[in-house]
Amino acid sequence: PPSIPDESLRASILAKLAVDERTAQFDLRVGVLNGIAHLAGTVVSLVQRTAAEEIAQRVDGVRGVVNRIEAPGAPSPARTIHLNFKDQK
């Protein structure tokens, strides 16, 4: 399938973050490069940090997520990369 432009993926992720009650109140930054979403910003708990990552991973066309969102208890600096291999079980 043809790849979705990074800017379209970024817009989709931002839209989904804005409507999810777990992430809507935070000013999260999203960048997408070659289908890899990079998340940054600050949240108040690991629940919101994980939610943002899951939201980004569920967007069609996203190949992976680099979660650099700061939260209490998060790895610091947060540089964990989770690649999305949906078709591999």
N, CA, C and O of each residue as an XYZ file, in Angstrom:
356
protein
N       0.844     -1.212      0.000
C       0.000      0.000      0.000
C       0.870      1.249      0.000
O       1.952      1.259      0.587
N       0.394      2.302     -0.661
C       1.194      3.535     -0.678
C       1.295      4.110      0.730
O       0.360      4.018      1.525
N       2.445      4.703      1.020
C       2.614      5.243      2.375
C       1.869      6.573      2.502
O       1.723      7.319      1.534
N       1.410      6.843      3.704
C       0.675      8.072      3.987
C       1.695      9.161      4.302
O       2.632      8.915      5.062
N       1.537     10.363      3.735
C       2.513     11.436      4.010
C       2.638     11.721      5.510
O       1.653     11.684      6.247
N       3.869     12.007      5.945
C       4.133     12.257      7.359
C       3.234     13.344      7.932
O       2.746     13.218      9.055
N       3.011     14.413      7.165
C       2.202     15.523      7.682
C       0.757     15.087      7.915
O       0.109     15.571      8.844
N       0.248     14.181      7.084
C      -1.108     13.652      7.289
C      -1.170     12.791      8.541
O      -2.135     12.851      9.303
N      -0.110     11.973      8.748
C      -0.058     11.159      9.961
C      -0.013     12.056     11.193
O      -0.704     11.805     12.180
N       0.809     13.105     11.128
C       0.940     14.037     12.255
C      -0.414     14.659     12.585
O      -0.797     14.732     13.753
N      -1.140     15.109     11.556
C      -2.446     15.733     11.765
C      -3.428     14.741     12.389
O      -4.210     15.109     13.266
N      -3.388     13.491     11.941
C      -4.286     12.477     12.487
C      -3.984     12.204     13.958
O      -4.897     12.096     14.776
N      -2.700     12.094     14.287
C      -2.314     11.845     15.679
C      -2.738     13.009     16.566
O      -3.319     12.801     17.632
N      -2.448     14.237     16.128
C      -2.821     15.413     16.926
C      -4.328     15.474     17.144
O      -4.785     15.799     18.240
N      -5.103     15.161     16.105
C      -6.567     15.195     16.216
C      -7.042     14.167     17.240
O      -7.926     14.457     18.047
N      -6.462     12.968     17.212
C      -6.879     11.921     18.145
C      -6.458     12.250     19.580
O      -7.205     11.978     20.520
N      -5.272     12.830     19.752
C      -4.831     13.233     21.088
C      -5.747     14.316     21.655
O      -6.003     14.350     22.859
N      -6.242     15.202     20.784
C      -7.070     16.324     21.220
C      -8.454     15.901     21.697
O      -9.082     16.608     22.485
N      -8.936     14.747     21.223
C     -10.290     14.327     21.602
C     -10.304     13.221     22.654
O     -11.367     12.871     23.166
N      -9.146     12.672     22.979
C      -9.097     11.615     23.997
C      -9.015     12.261     25.374
O      -8.159     13.112     25.616
N      -9.912     11.853     26.284
C      -9.962     12.519     27.601
C      -8.665     12.346     28.395
O      -8.374     13.142     29.287
N      -7.883     11.306     28.074
C      -6.637     11.087     28.814
C      -5.528     12.033     28.385
O      -4.593     12.278     29.148
N      -5.621     12.570     27.169
C      -4.512     13.383     26.644
C      -4.922     14.783     26.215
O      -4.056     15.610     25.931
N      -6.210     15.069     26.159
C      -6.683     16.337     25.587
C      -6.163     17.568     26.316
O      -5.917     18.599     25.691
N      -5.992     17.471     27.644
C      -5.626     18.677     28.401
C      -4.132     19.002     28.337
O      -3.701     20.031     28.857
N      -3.341     18.135     27.704
C      -1.894     18.364     27.671
C      -1.452     18.912     26.326
O      -2.019     18.581     25.284
N      -0.432     19.754     26.366
C       0.116     20.349     25.149
C       1.234     19.440     24.646
O       2.415     19.692     24.884
N       0.836     18.385     23.949
C       1.819     17.421     23.464
C       2.268     17.794     22.056
O       1.485     18.271     21.235
N       3.551     17.563     21.806
C       4.109     17.858     20.492
C       4.293     16.542     19.744
O       4.691     15.527     20.315
N       3.993     16.593     18.454
C       4.080     15.404     17.614
C       4.867     15.751     16.357
O       4.606     16.752     15.689
N       5.825     14.903     16.059
C       6.531     15.010     14.787
C       6.504     13.632     14.148
O       6.533     12.618     14.846
N       6.449     13.593     12.819
C       6.471     12.303     12.126
C       7.534     12.370     11.043
O       7.557     13.292     10.229
N       8.407     11.383     11.048
C       9.458     11.297     10.036
C       9.508      9.861      9.516
O       9.753      8.923     10.274
N       9.274      9.708      8.224
C       9.288      8.378      7.601
C       8.341      7.403      8.299
O       8.654      6.222      8.448
N       7.192      7.903      8.721
C       6.186      7.040      9.334
C       6.408      6.750     10.809
O       5.611      6.045     11.428
N       7.490      7.290     11.385
C       7.773      7.111     12.809
C       7.304      8.359     13.545
O       7.757      9.467     13.259
N       6.392      8.169     14.497
C       5.862      9.301     15.269
C       6.767      9.573     16.461
O       7.133      8.654     17.194
N       7.124     10.836     16.653
C       7.927     11.263     17.797
C       7.023     12.103     18.695
O       6.515     13.143     18.275
N       6.825     11.652     19.928
C       5.947     12.346     20.874
C       6.791     13.054     21.924
O       7.767     12.496     22.426
N       6.412     14.283     22.251
C       7.124     15.034     23.283
C       6.128     15.885     24.047
O       5.007     16.122     23.597
N       6.566     16.339     25.218
C       5.719     17.149     26.075
C       5.791     16.614     27.494
O       6.662     15.811     27.830
N       4.868     17.071     28.316
C       4.850     16.656     29.718
C       3.428     16.313     30.129
O       2.487     17.046     29.824
N       3.279     15.184     30.827
C       1.987     14.785     31.375
C       2.184     14.504     32.861
O       3.313     14.501     33.352
N       1.084     14.267     33.574
C       1.182     14.125     35.028
C       1.283     12.682     35.498
O       1.554     12.439     36.674
N       1.069     11.706     34.594
C       1.183     10.313     35.029
C       1.588      9.410     33.871
O       1.470      9.773     32.701
N       2.066      8.231     34.229
C       2.432      7.246     33.211
C       1.212      6.780     32.429
O       1.340      6.351     31.282
N       0.022      6.859     33.040
C      -1.202      6.461     32.331
C      -1.396      7.325     31.093
O      -1.684      6.814     30.011
N      -1.237      8.642     31.255
C      -1.406      9.537     30.105
C      -0.286      9.340     29.085
O      -0.519      9.397     27.877
N       0.929      9.108     29.580
C       2.072      8.911     28.681
C       1.833      7.675     27.810
O       2.038      7.706     26.597
N       1.397      6.590     28.451
C       1.122      5.352     27.726
C      -0.055      5.531     26.773
O      -0.035      5.018     25.655
N      -1.080      6.259     27.215
C      -2.256      6.492     26.370
C      -1.859      7.219     25.094
O      -2.316      6.860     24.008
N      -1.015      8.235     25.214
C      -0.592      8.999     24.035
C       0.138      8.089     23.048
O      -0.067      8.178     21.837
N       0.980      7.225     23.575
C       1.724      6.298     22.717
C       0.776      5.337     22.010
O       0.925      5.077     20.816
N      -0.206      4.806     22.754
C      -1.155      3.865     22.162
C      -2.006      4.541     21.087
O      -2.289      3.946     20.048
N      -2.410      5.783     21.342
C      -3.204      6.533     20.364
C      -2.408      6.693     19.073
O      -2.927      6.461     17.982
N      -1.147      7.090     19.205
C      -0.305      7.280     18.022
C      -0.093      5.966     17.271
O      -0.116      5.942     16.040
N       0.112      4.880     18.008
C       0.349      3.578     17.373
C      -0.859      3.094     16.584
O      -0.711      2.372     15.598
N      -2.048      3.487     17.011
C      -3.268      3.009     16.351
C      -3.594      3.763     15.068
O      -4.485      3.350     14.325
N      -2.896      4.852     14.795
C      -3.168      5.604     13.565
C      -2.639      4.807     12.371
O      -1.469      4.425     12.343
N      -3.503      4.560     11.389
C      -3.096      3.809     10.203
C      -1.934      4.503      9.513
O      -1.978      5.707      9.262
N      -0.901      3.741      9.211
C       0.251      4.294      8.517
C       1.435      4.561      9.429
O       2.559      4.713      8.950
N       1.203      4.621     10.745
C       2.302      4.849     11.687
C       3.095      3.550     11.840
O       2.541      2.508     12.192
N       4.401      3.631     11.570
C       5.254      2.435     11.617
C       5.883      2.220     12.989
O       6.331      1.116     13.298
N       5.919      3.247     13.800
C       6.511      3.121     15.120
C       6.352      4.421     15.882
O       5.956      5.441     15.317
N       6.664      4.378     17.178
C       6.497      5.548     18.034
C       7.747      5.722     18.894
O       8.218      4.778     19.529
N       8.269      6.939     18.903
C       9.340      7.305     19.829
C       8.684      8.177     20.891
O       8.268      9.303     20.614
N       8.596      7.649     22.105
C       7.879      8.361     23.165
C       8.870      9.094     24.061
O       9.561      8.486     24.878
N       8.925     10.419     23.890
C       9.794     11.243     24.722
C       8.976     12.133     25.658
O       9.449     13.170     26.124
N       7.749     11.712     25.919
C       6.890     12.469     26.825
C       7.401     12.286     28.250
O       7.670     11.168     28.689
N       7.526     13.387     28.952
C       7.988     13.331     30.335
C       6.807     13.106     31.273
O       5.753     13.726     31.135
N       7.011     12.199     32.234
C       5.991     11.901     33.235
C       6.701     11.358     34.466
O       7.793     10.801     34.354
N       6.090     11.515     35.649
C       6.694     10.945     36.854
C       6.892      9.437     36.674
O       5.950      8.718     36.342
N       8.108      8.971     36.894
C       8.392      7.552     36.767
C       8.767      7.103     35.368
O       9.110      5.939     35.161
N       8.706      8.015     34.401
C       9.079      7.656     33.030
C      10.595      7.558     32.924
O      11.315      8.196     33.693
N      11.087      6.758     31.969
C      12.531      6.718     31.765
C      13.042      8.119     31.441
O      12.382      8.864     30.717
N      14.178      8.475     31.957
C      14.686      9.829     31.727
C      16.133      9.775     31.288
O      16.948      9.192     32.003
N      16.501     10.349     30.149
C      15.532     10.892     29.185
C      14.756      9.759     28.513
O      15.290      8.681     28.255
N      13.498     10.033     28.243
C      12.639      9.001     27.664
C      13.014      8.785     26.205
O      12.697      9.613     25.351
N      13.672      7.703     25.924
C      14.118      7.433     24.554
C      13.716      6.032     24.101
O      14.377      5.440     23.248
N      12.650      5.509     24.661
C      12.207      4.176     24.289
C      11.547      4.225     22.920
O      10.716      5.094     22.657
N      11.909      3.307     22.066
C      11.311      3.246     20.734
C      10.491      1.965     20.645
O      10.988      0.873     20.923
N       9.226      2.114     20.253
C       8.352      0.954     20.078
C       7.953      0.885     18.615
O       7.174      1.708     18.136
N       8.486     -0.094     17.912
C       8.126     -0.252     16.510
C       6.858     -1.081     16.419
O       6.604     -1.964     17.238
N       6.080     -0.775     15.414
C       4.780     -1.378     15.230
C       4.855     -2.434     14.145
O       4.981     -2.092     12.969
N       4.783     -3.691     14.499
C       4.789     -4.757     13.519
C       3.449     -5.475     13.582
O       3.354     -6.600     14.071
N       2.414     -4.804     13.076
C       1.059     -5.306     13.210
C       0.883     -6.646     12.523
O       0.103     -7.479     12.983
N       1.609     -6.870     11.406
C       1.374     -8.076     10.633
C       2.203     -9.264     11.132
O       2.098    -10.360     10.580
N       3.009     -9.065     12.149
C       3.797    -10.174     12.707
C       3.211    -10.624     14.023
O       3.065     -9.823     14.946
N       2.879    -11.877     14.119
C       2.322    -12.412     15.381
C       3.207    -13.529     15.890
O       2.923    -14.115     16.934
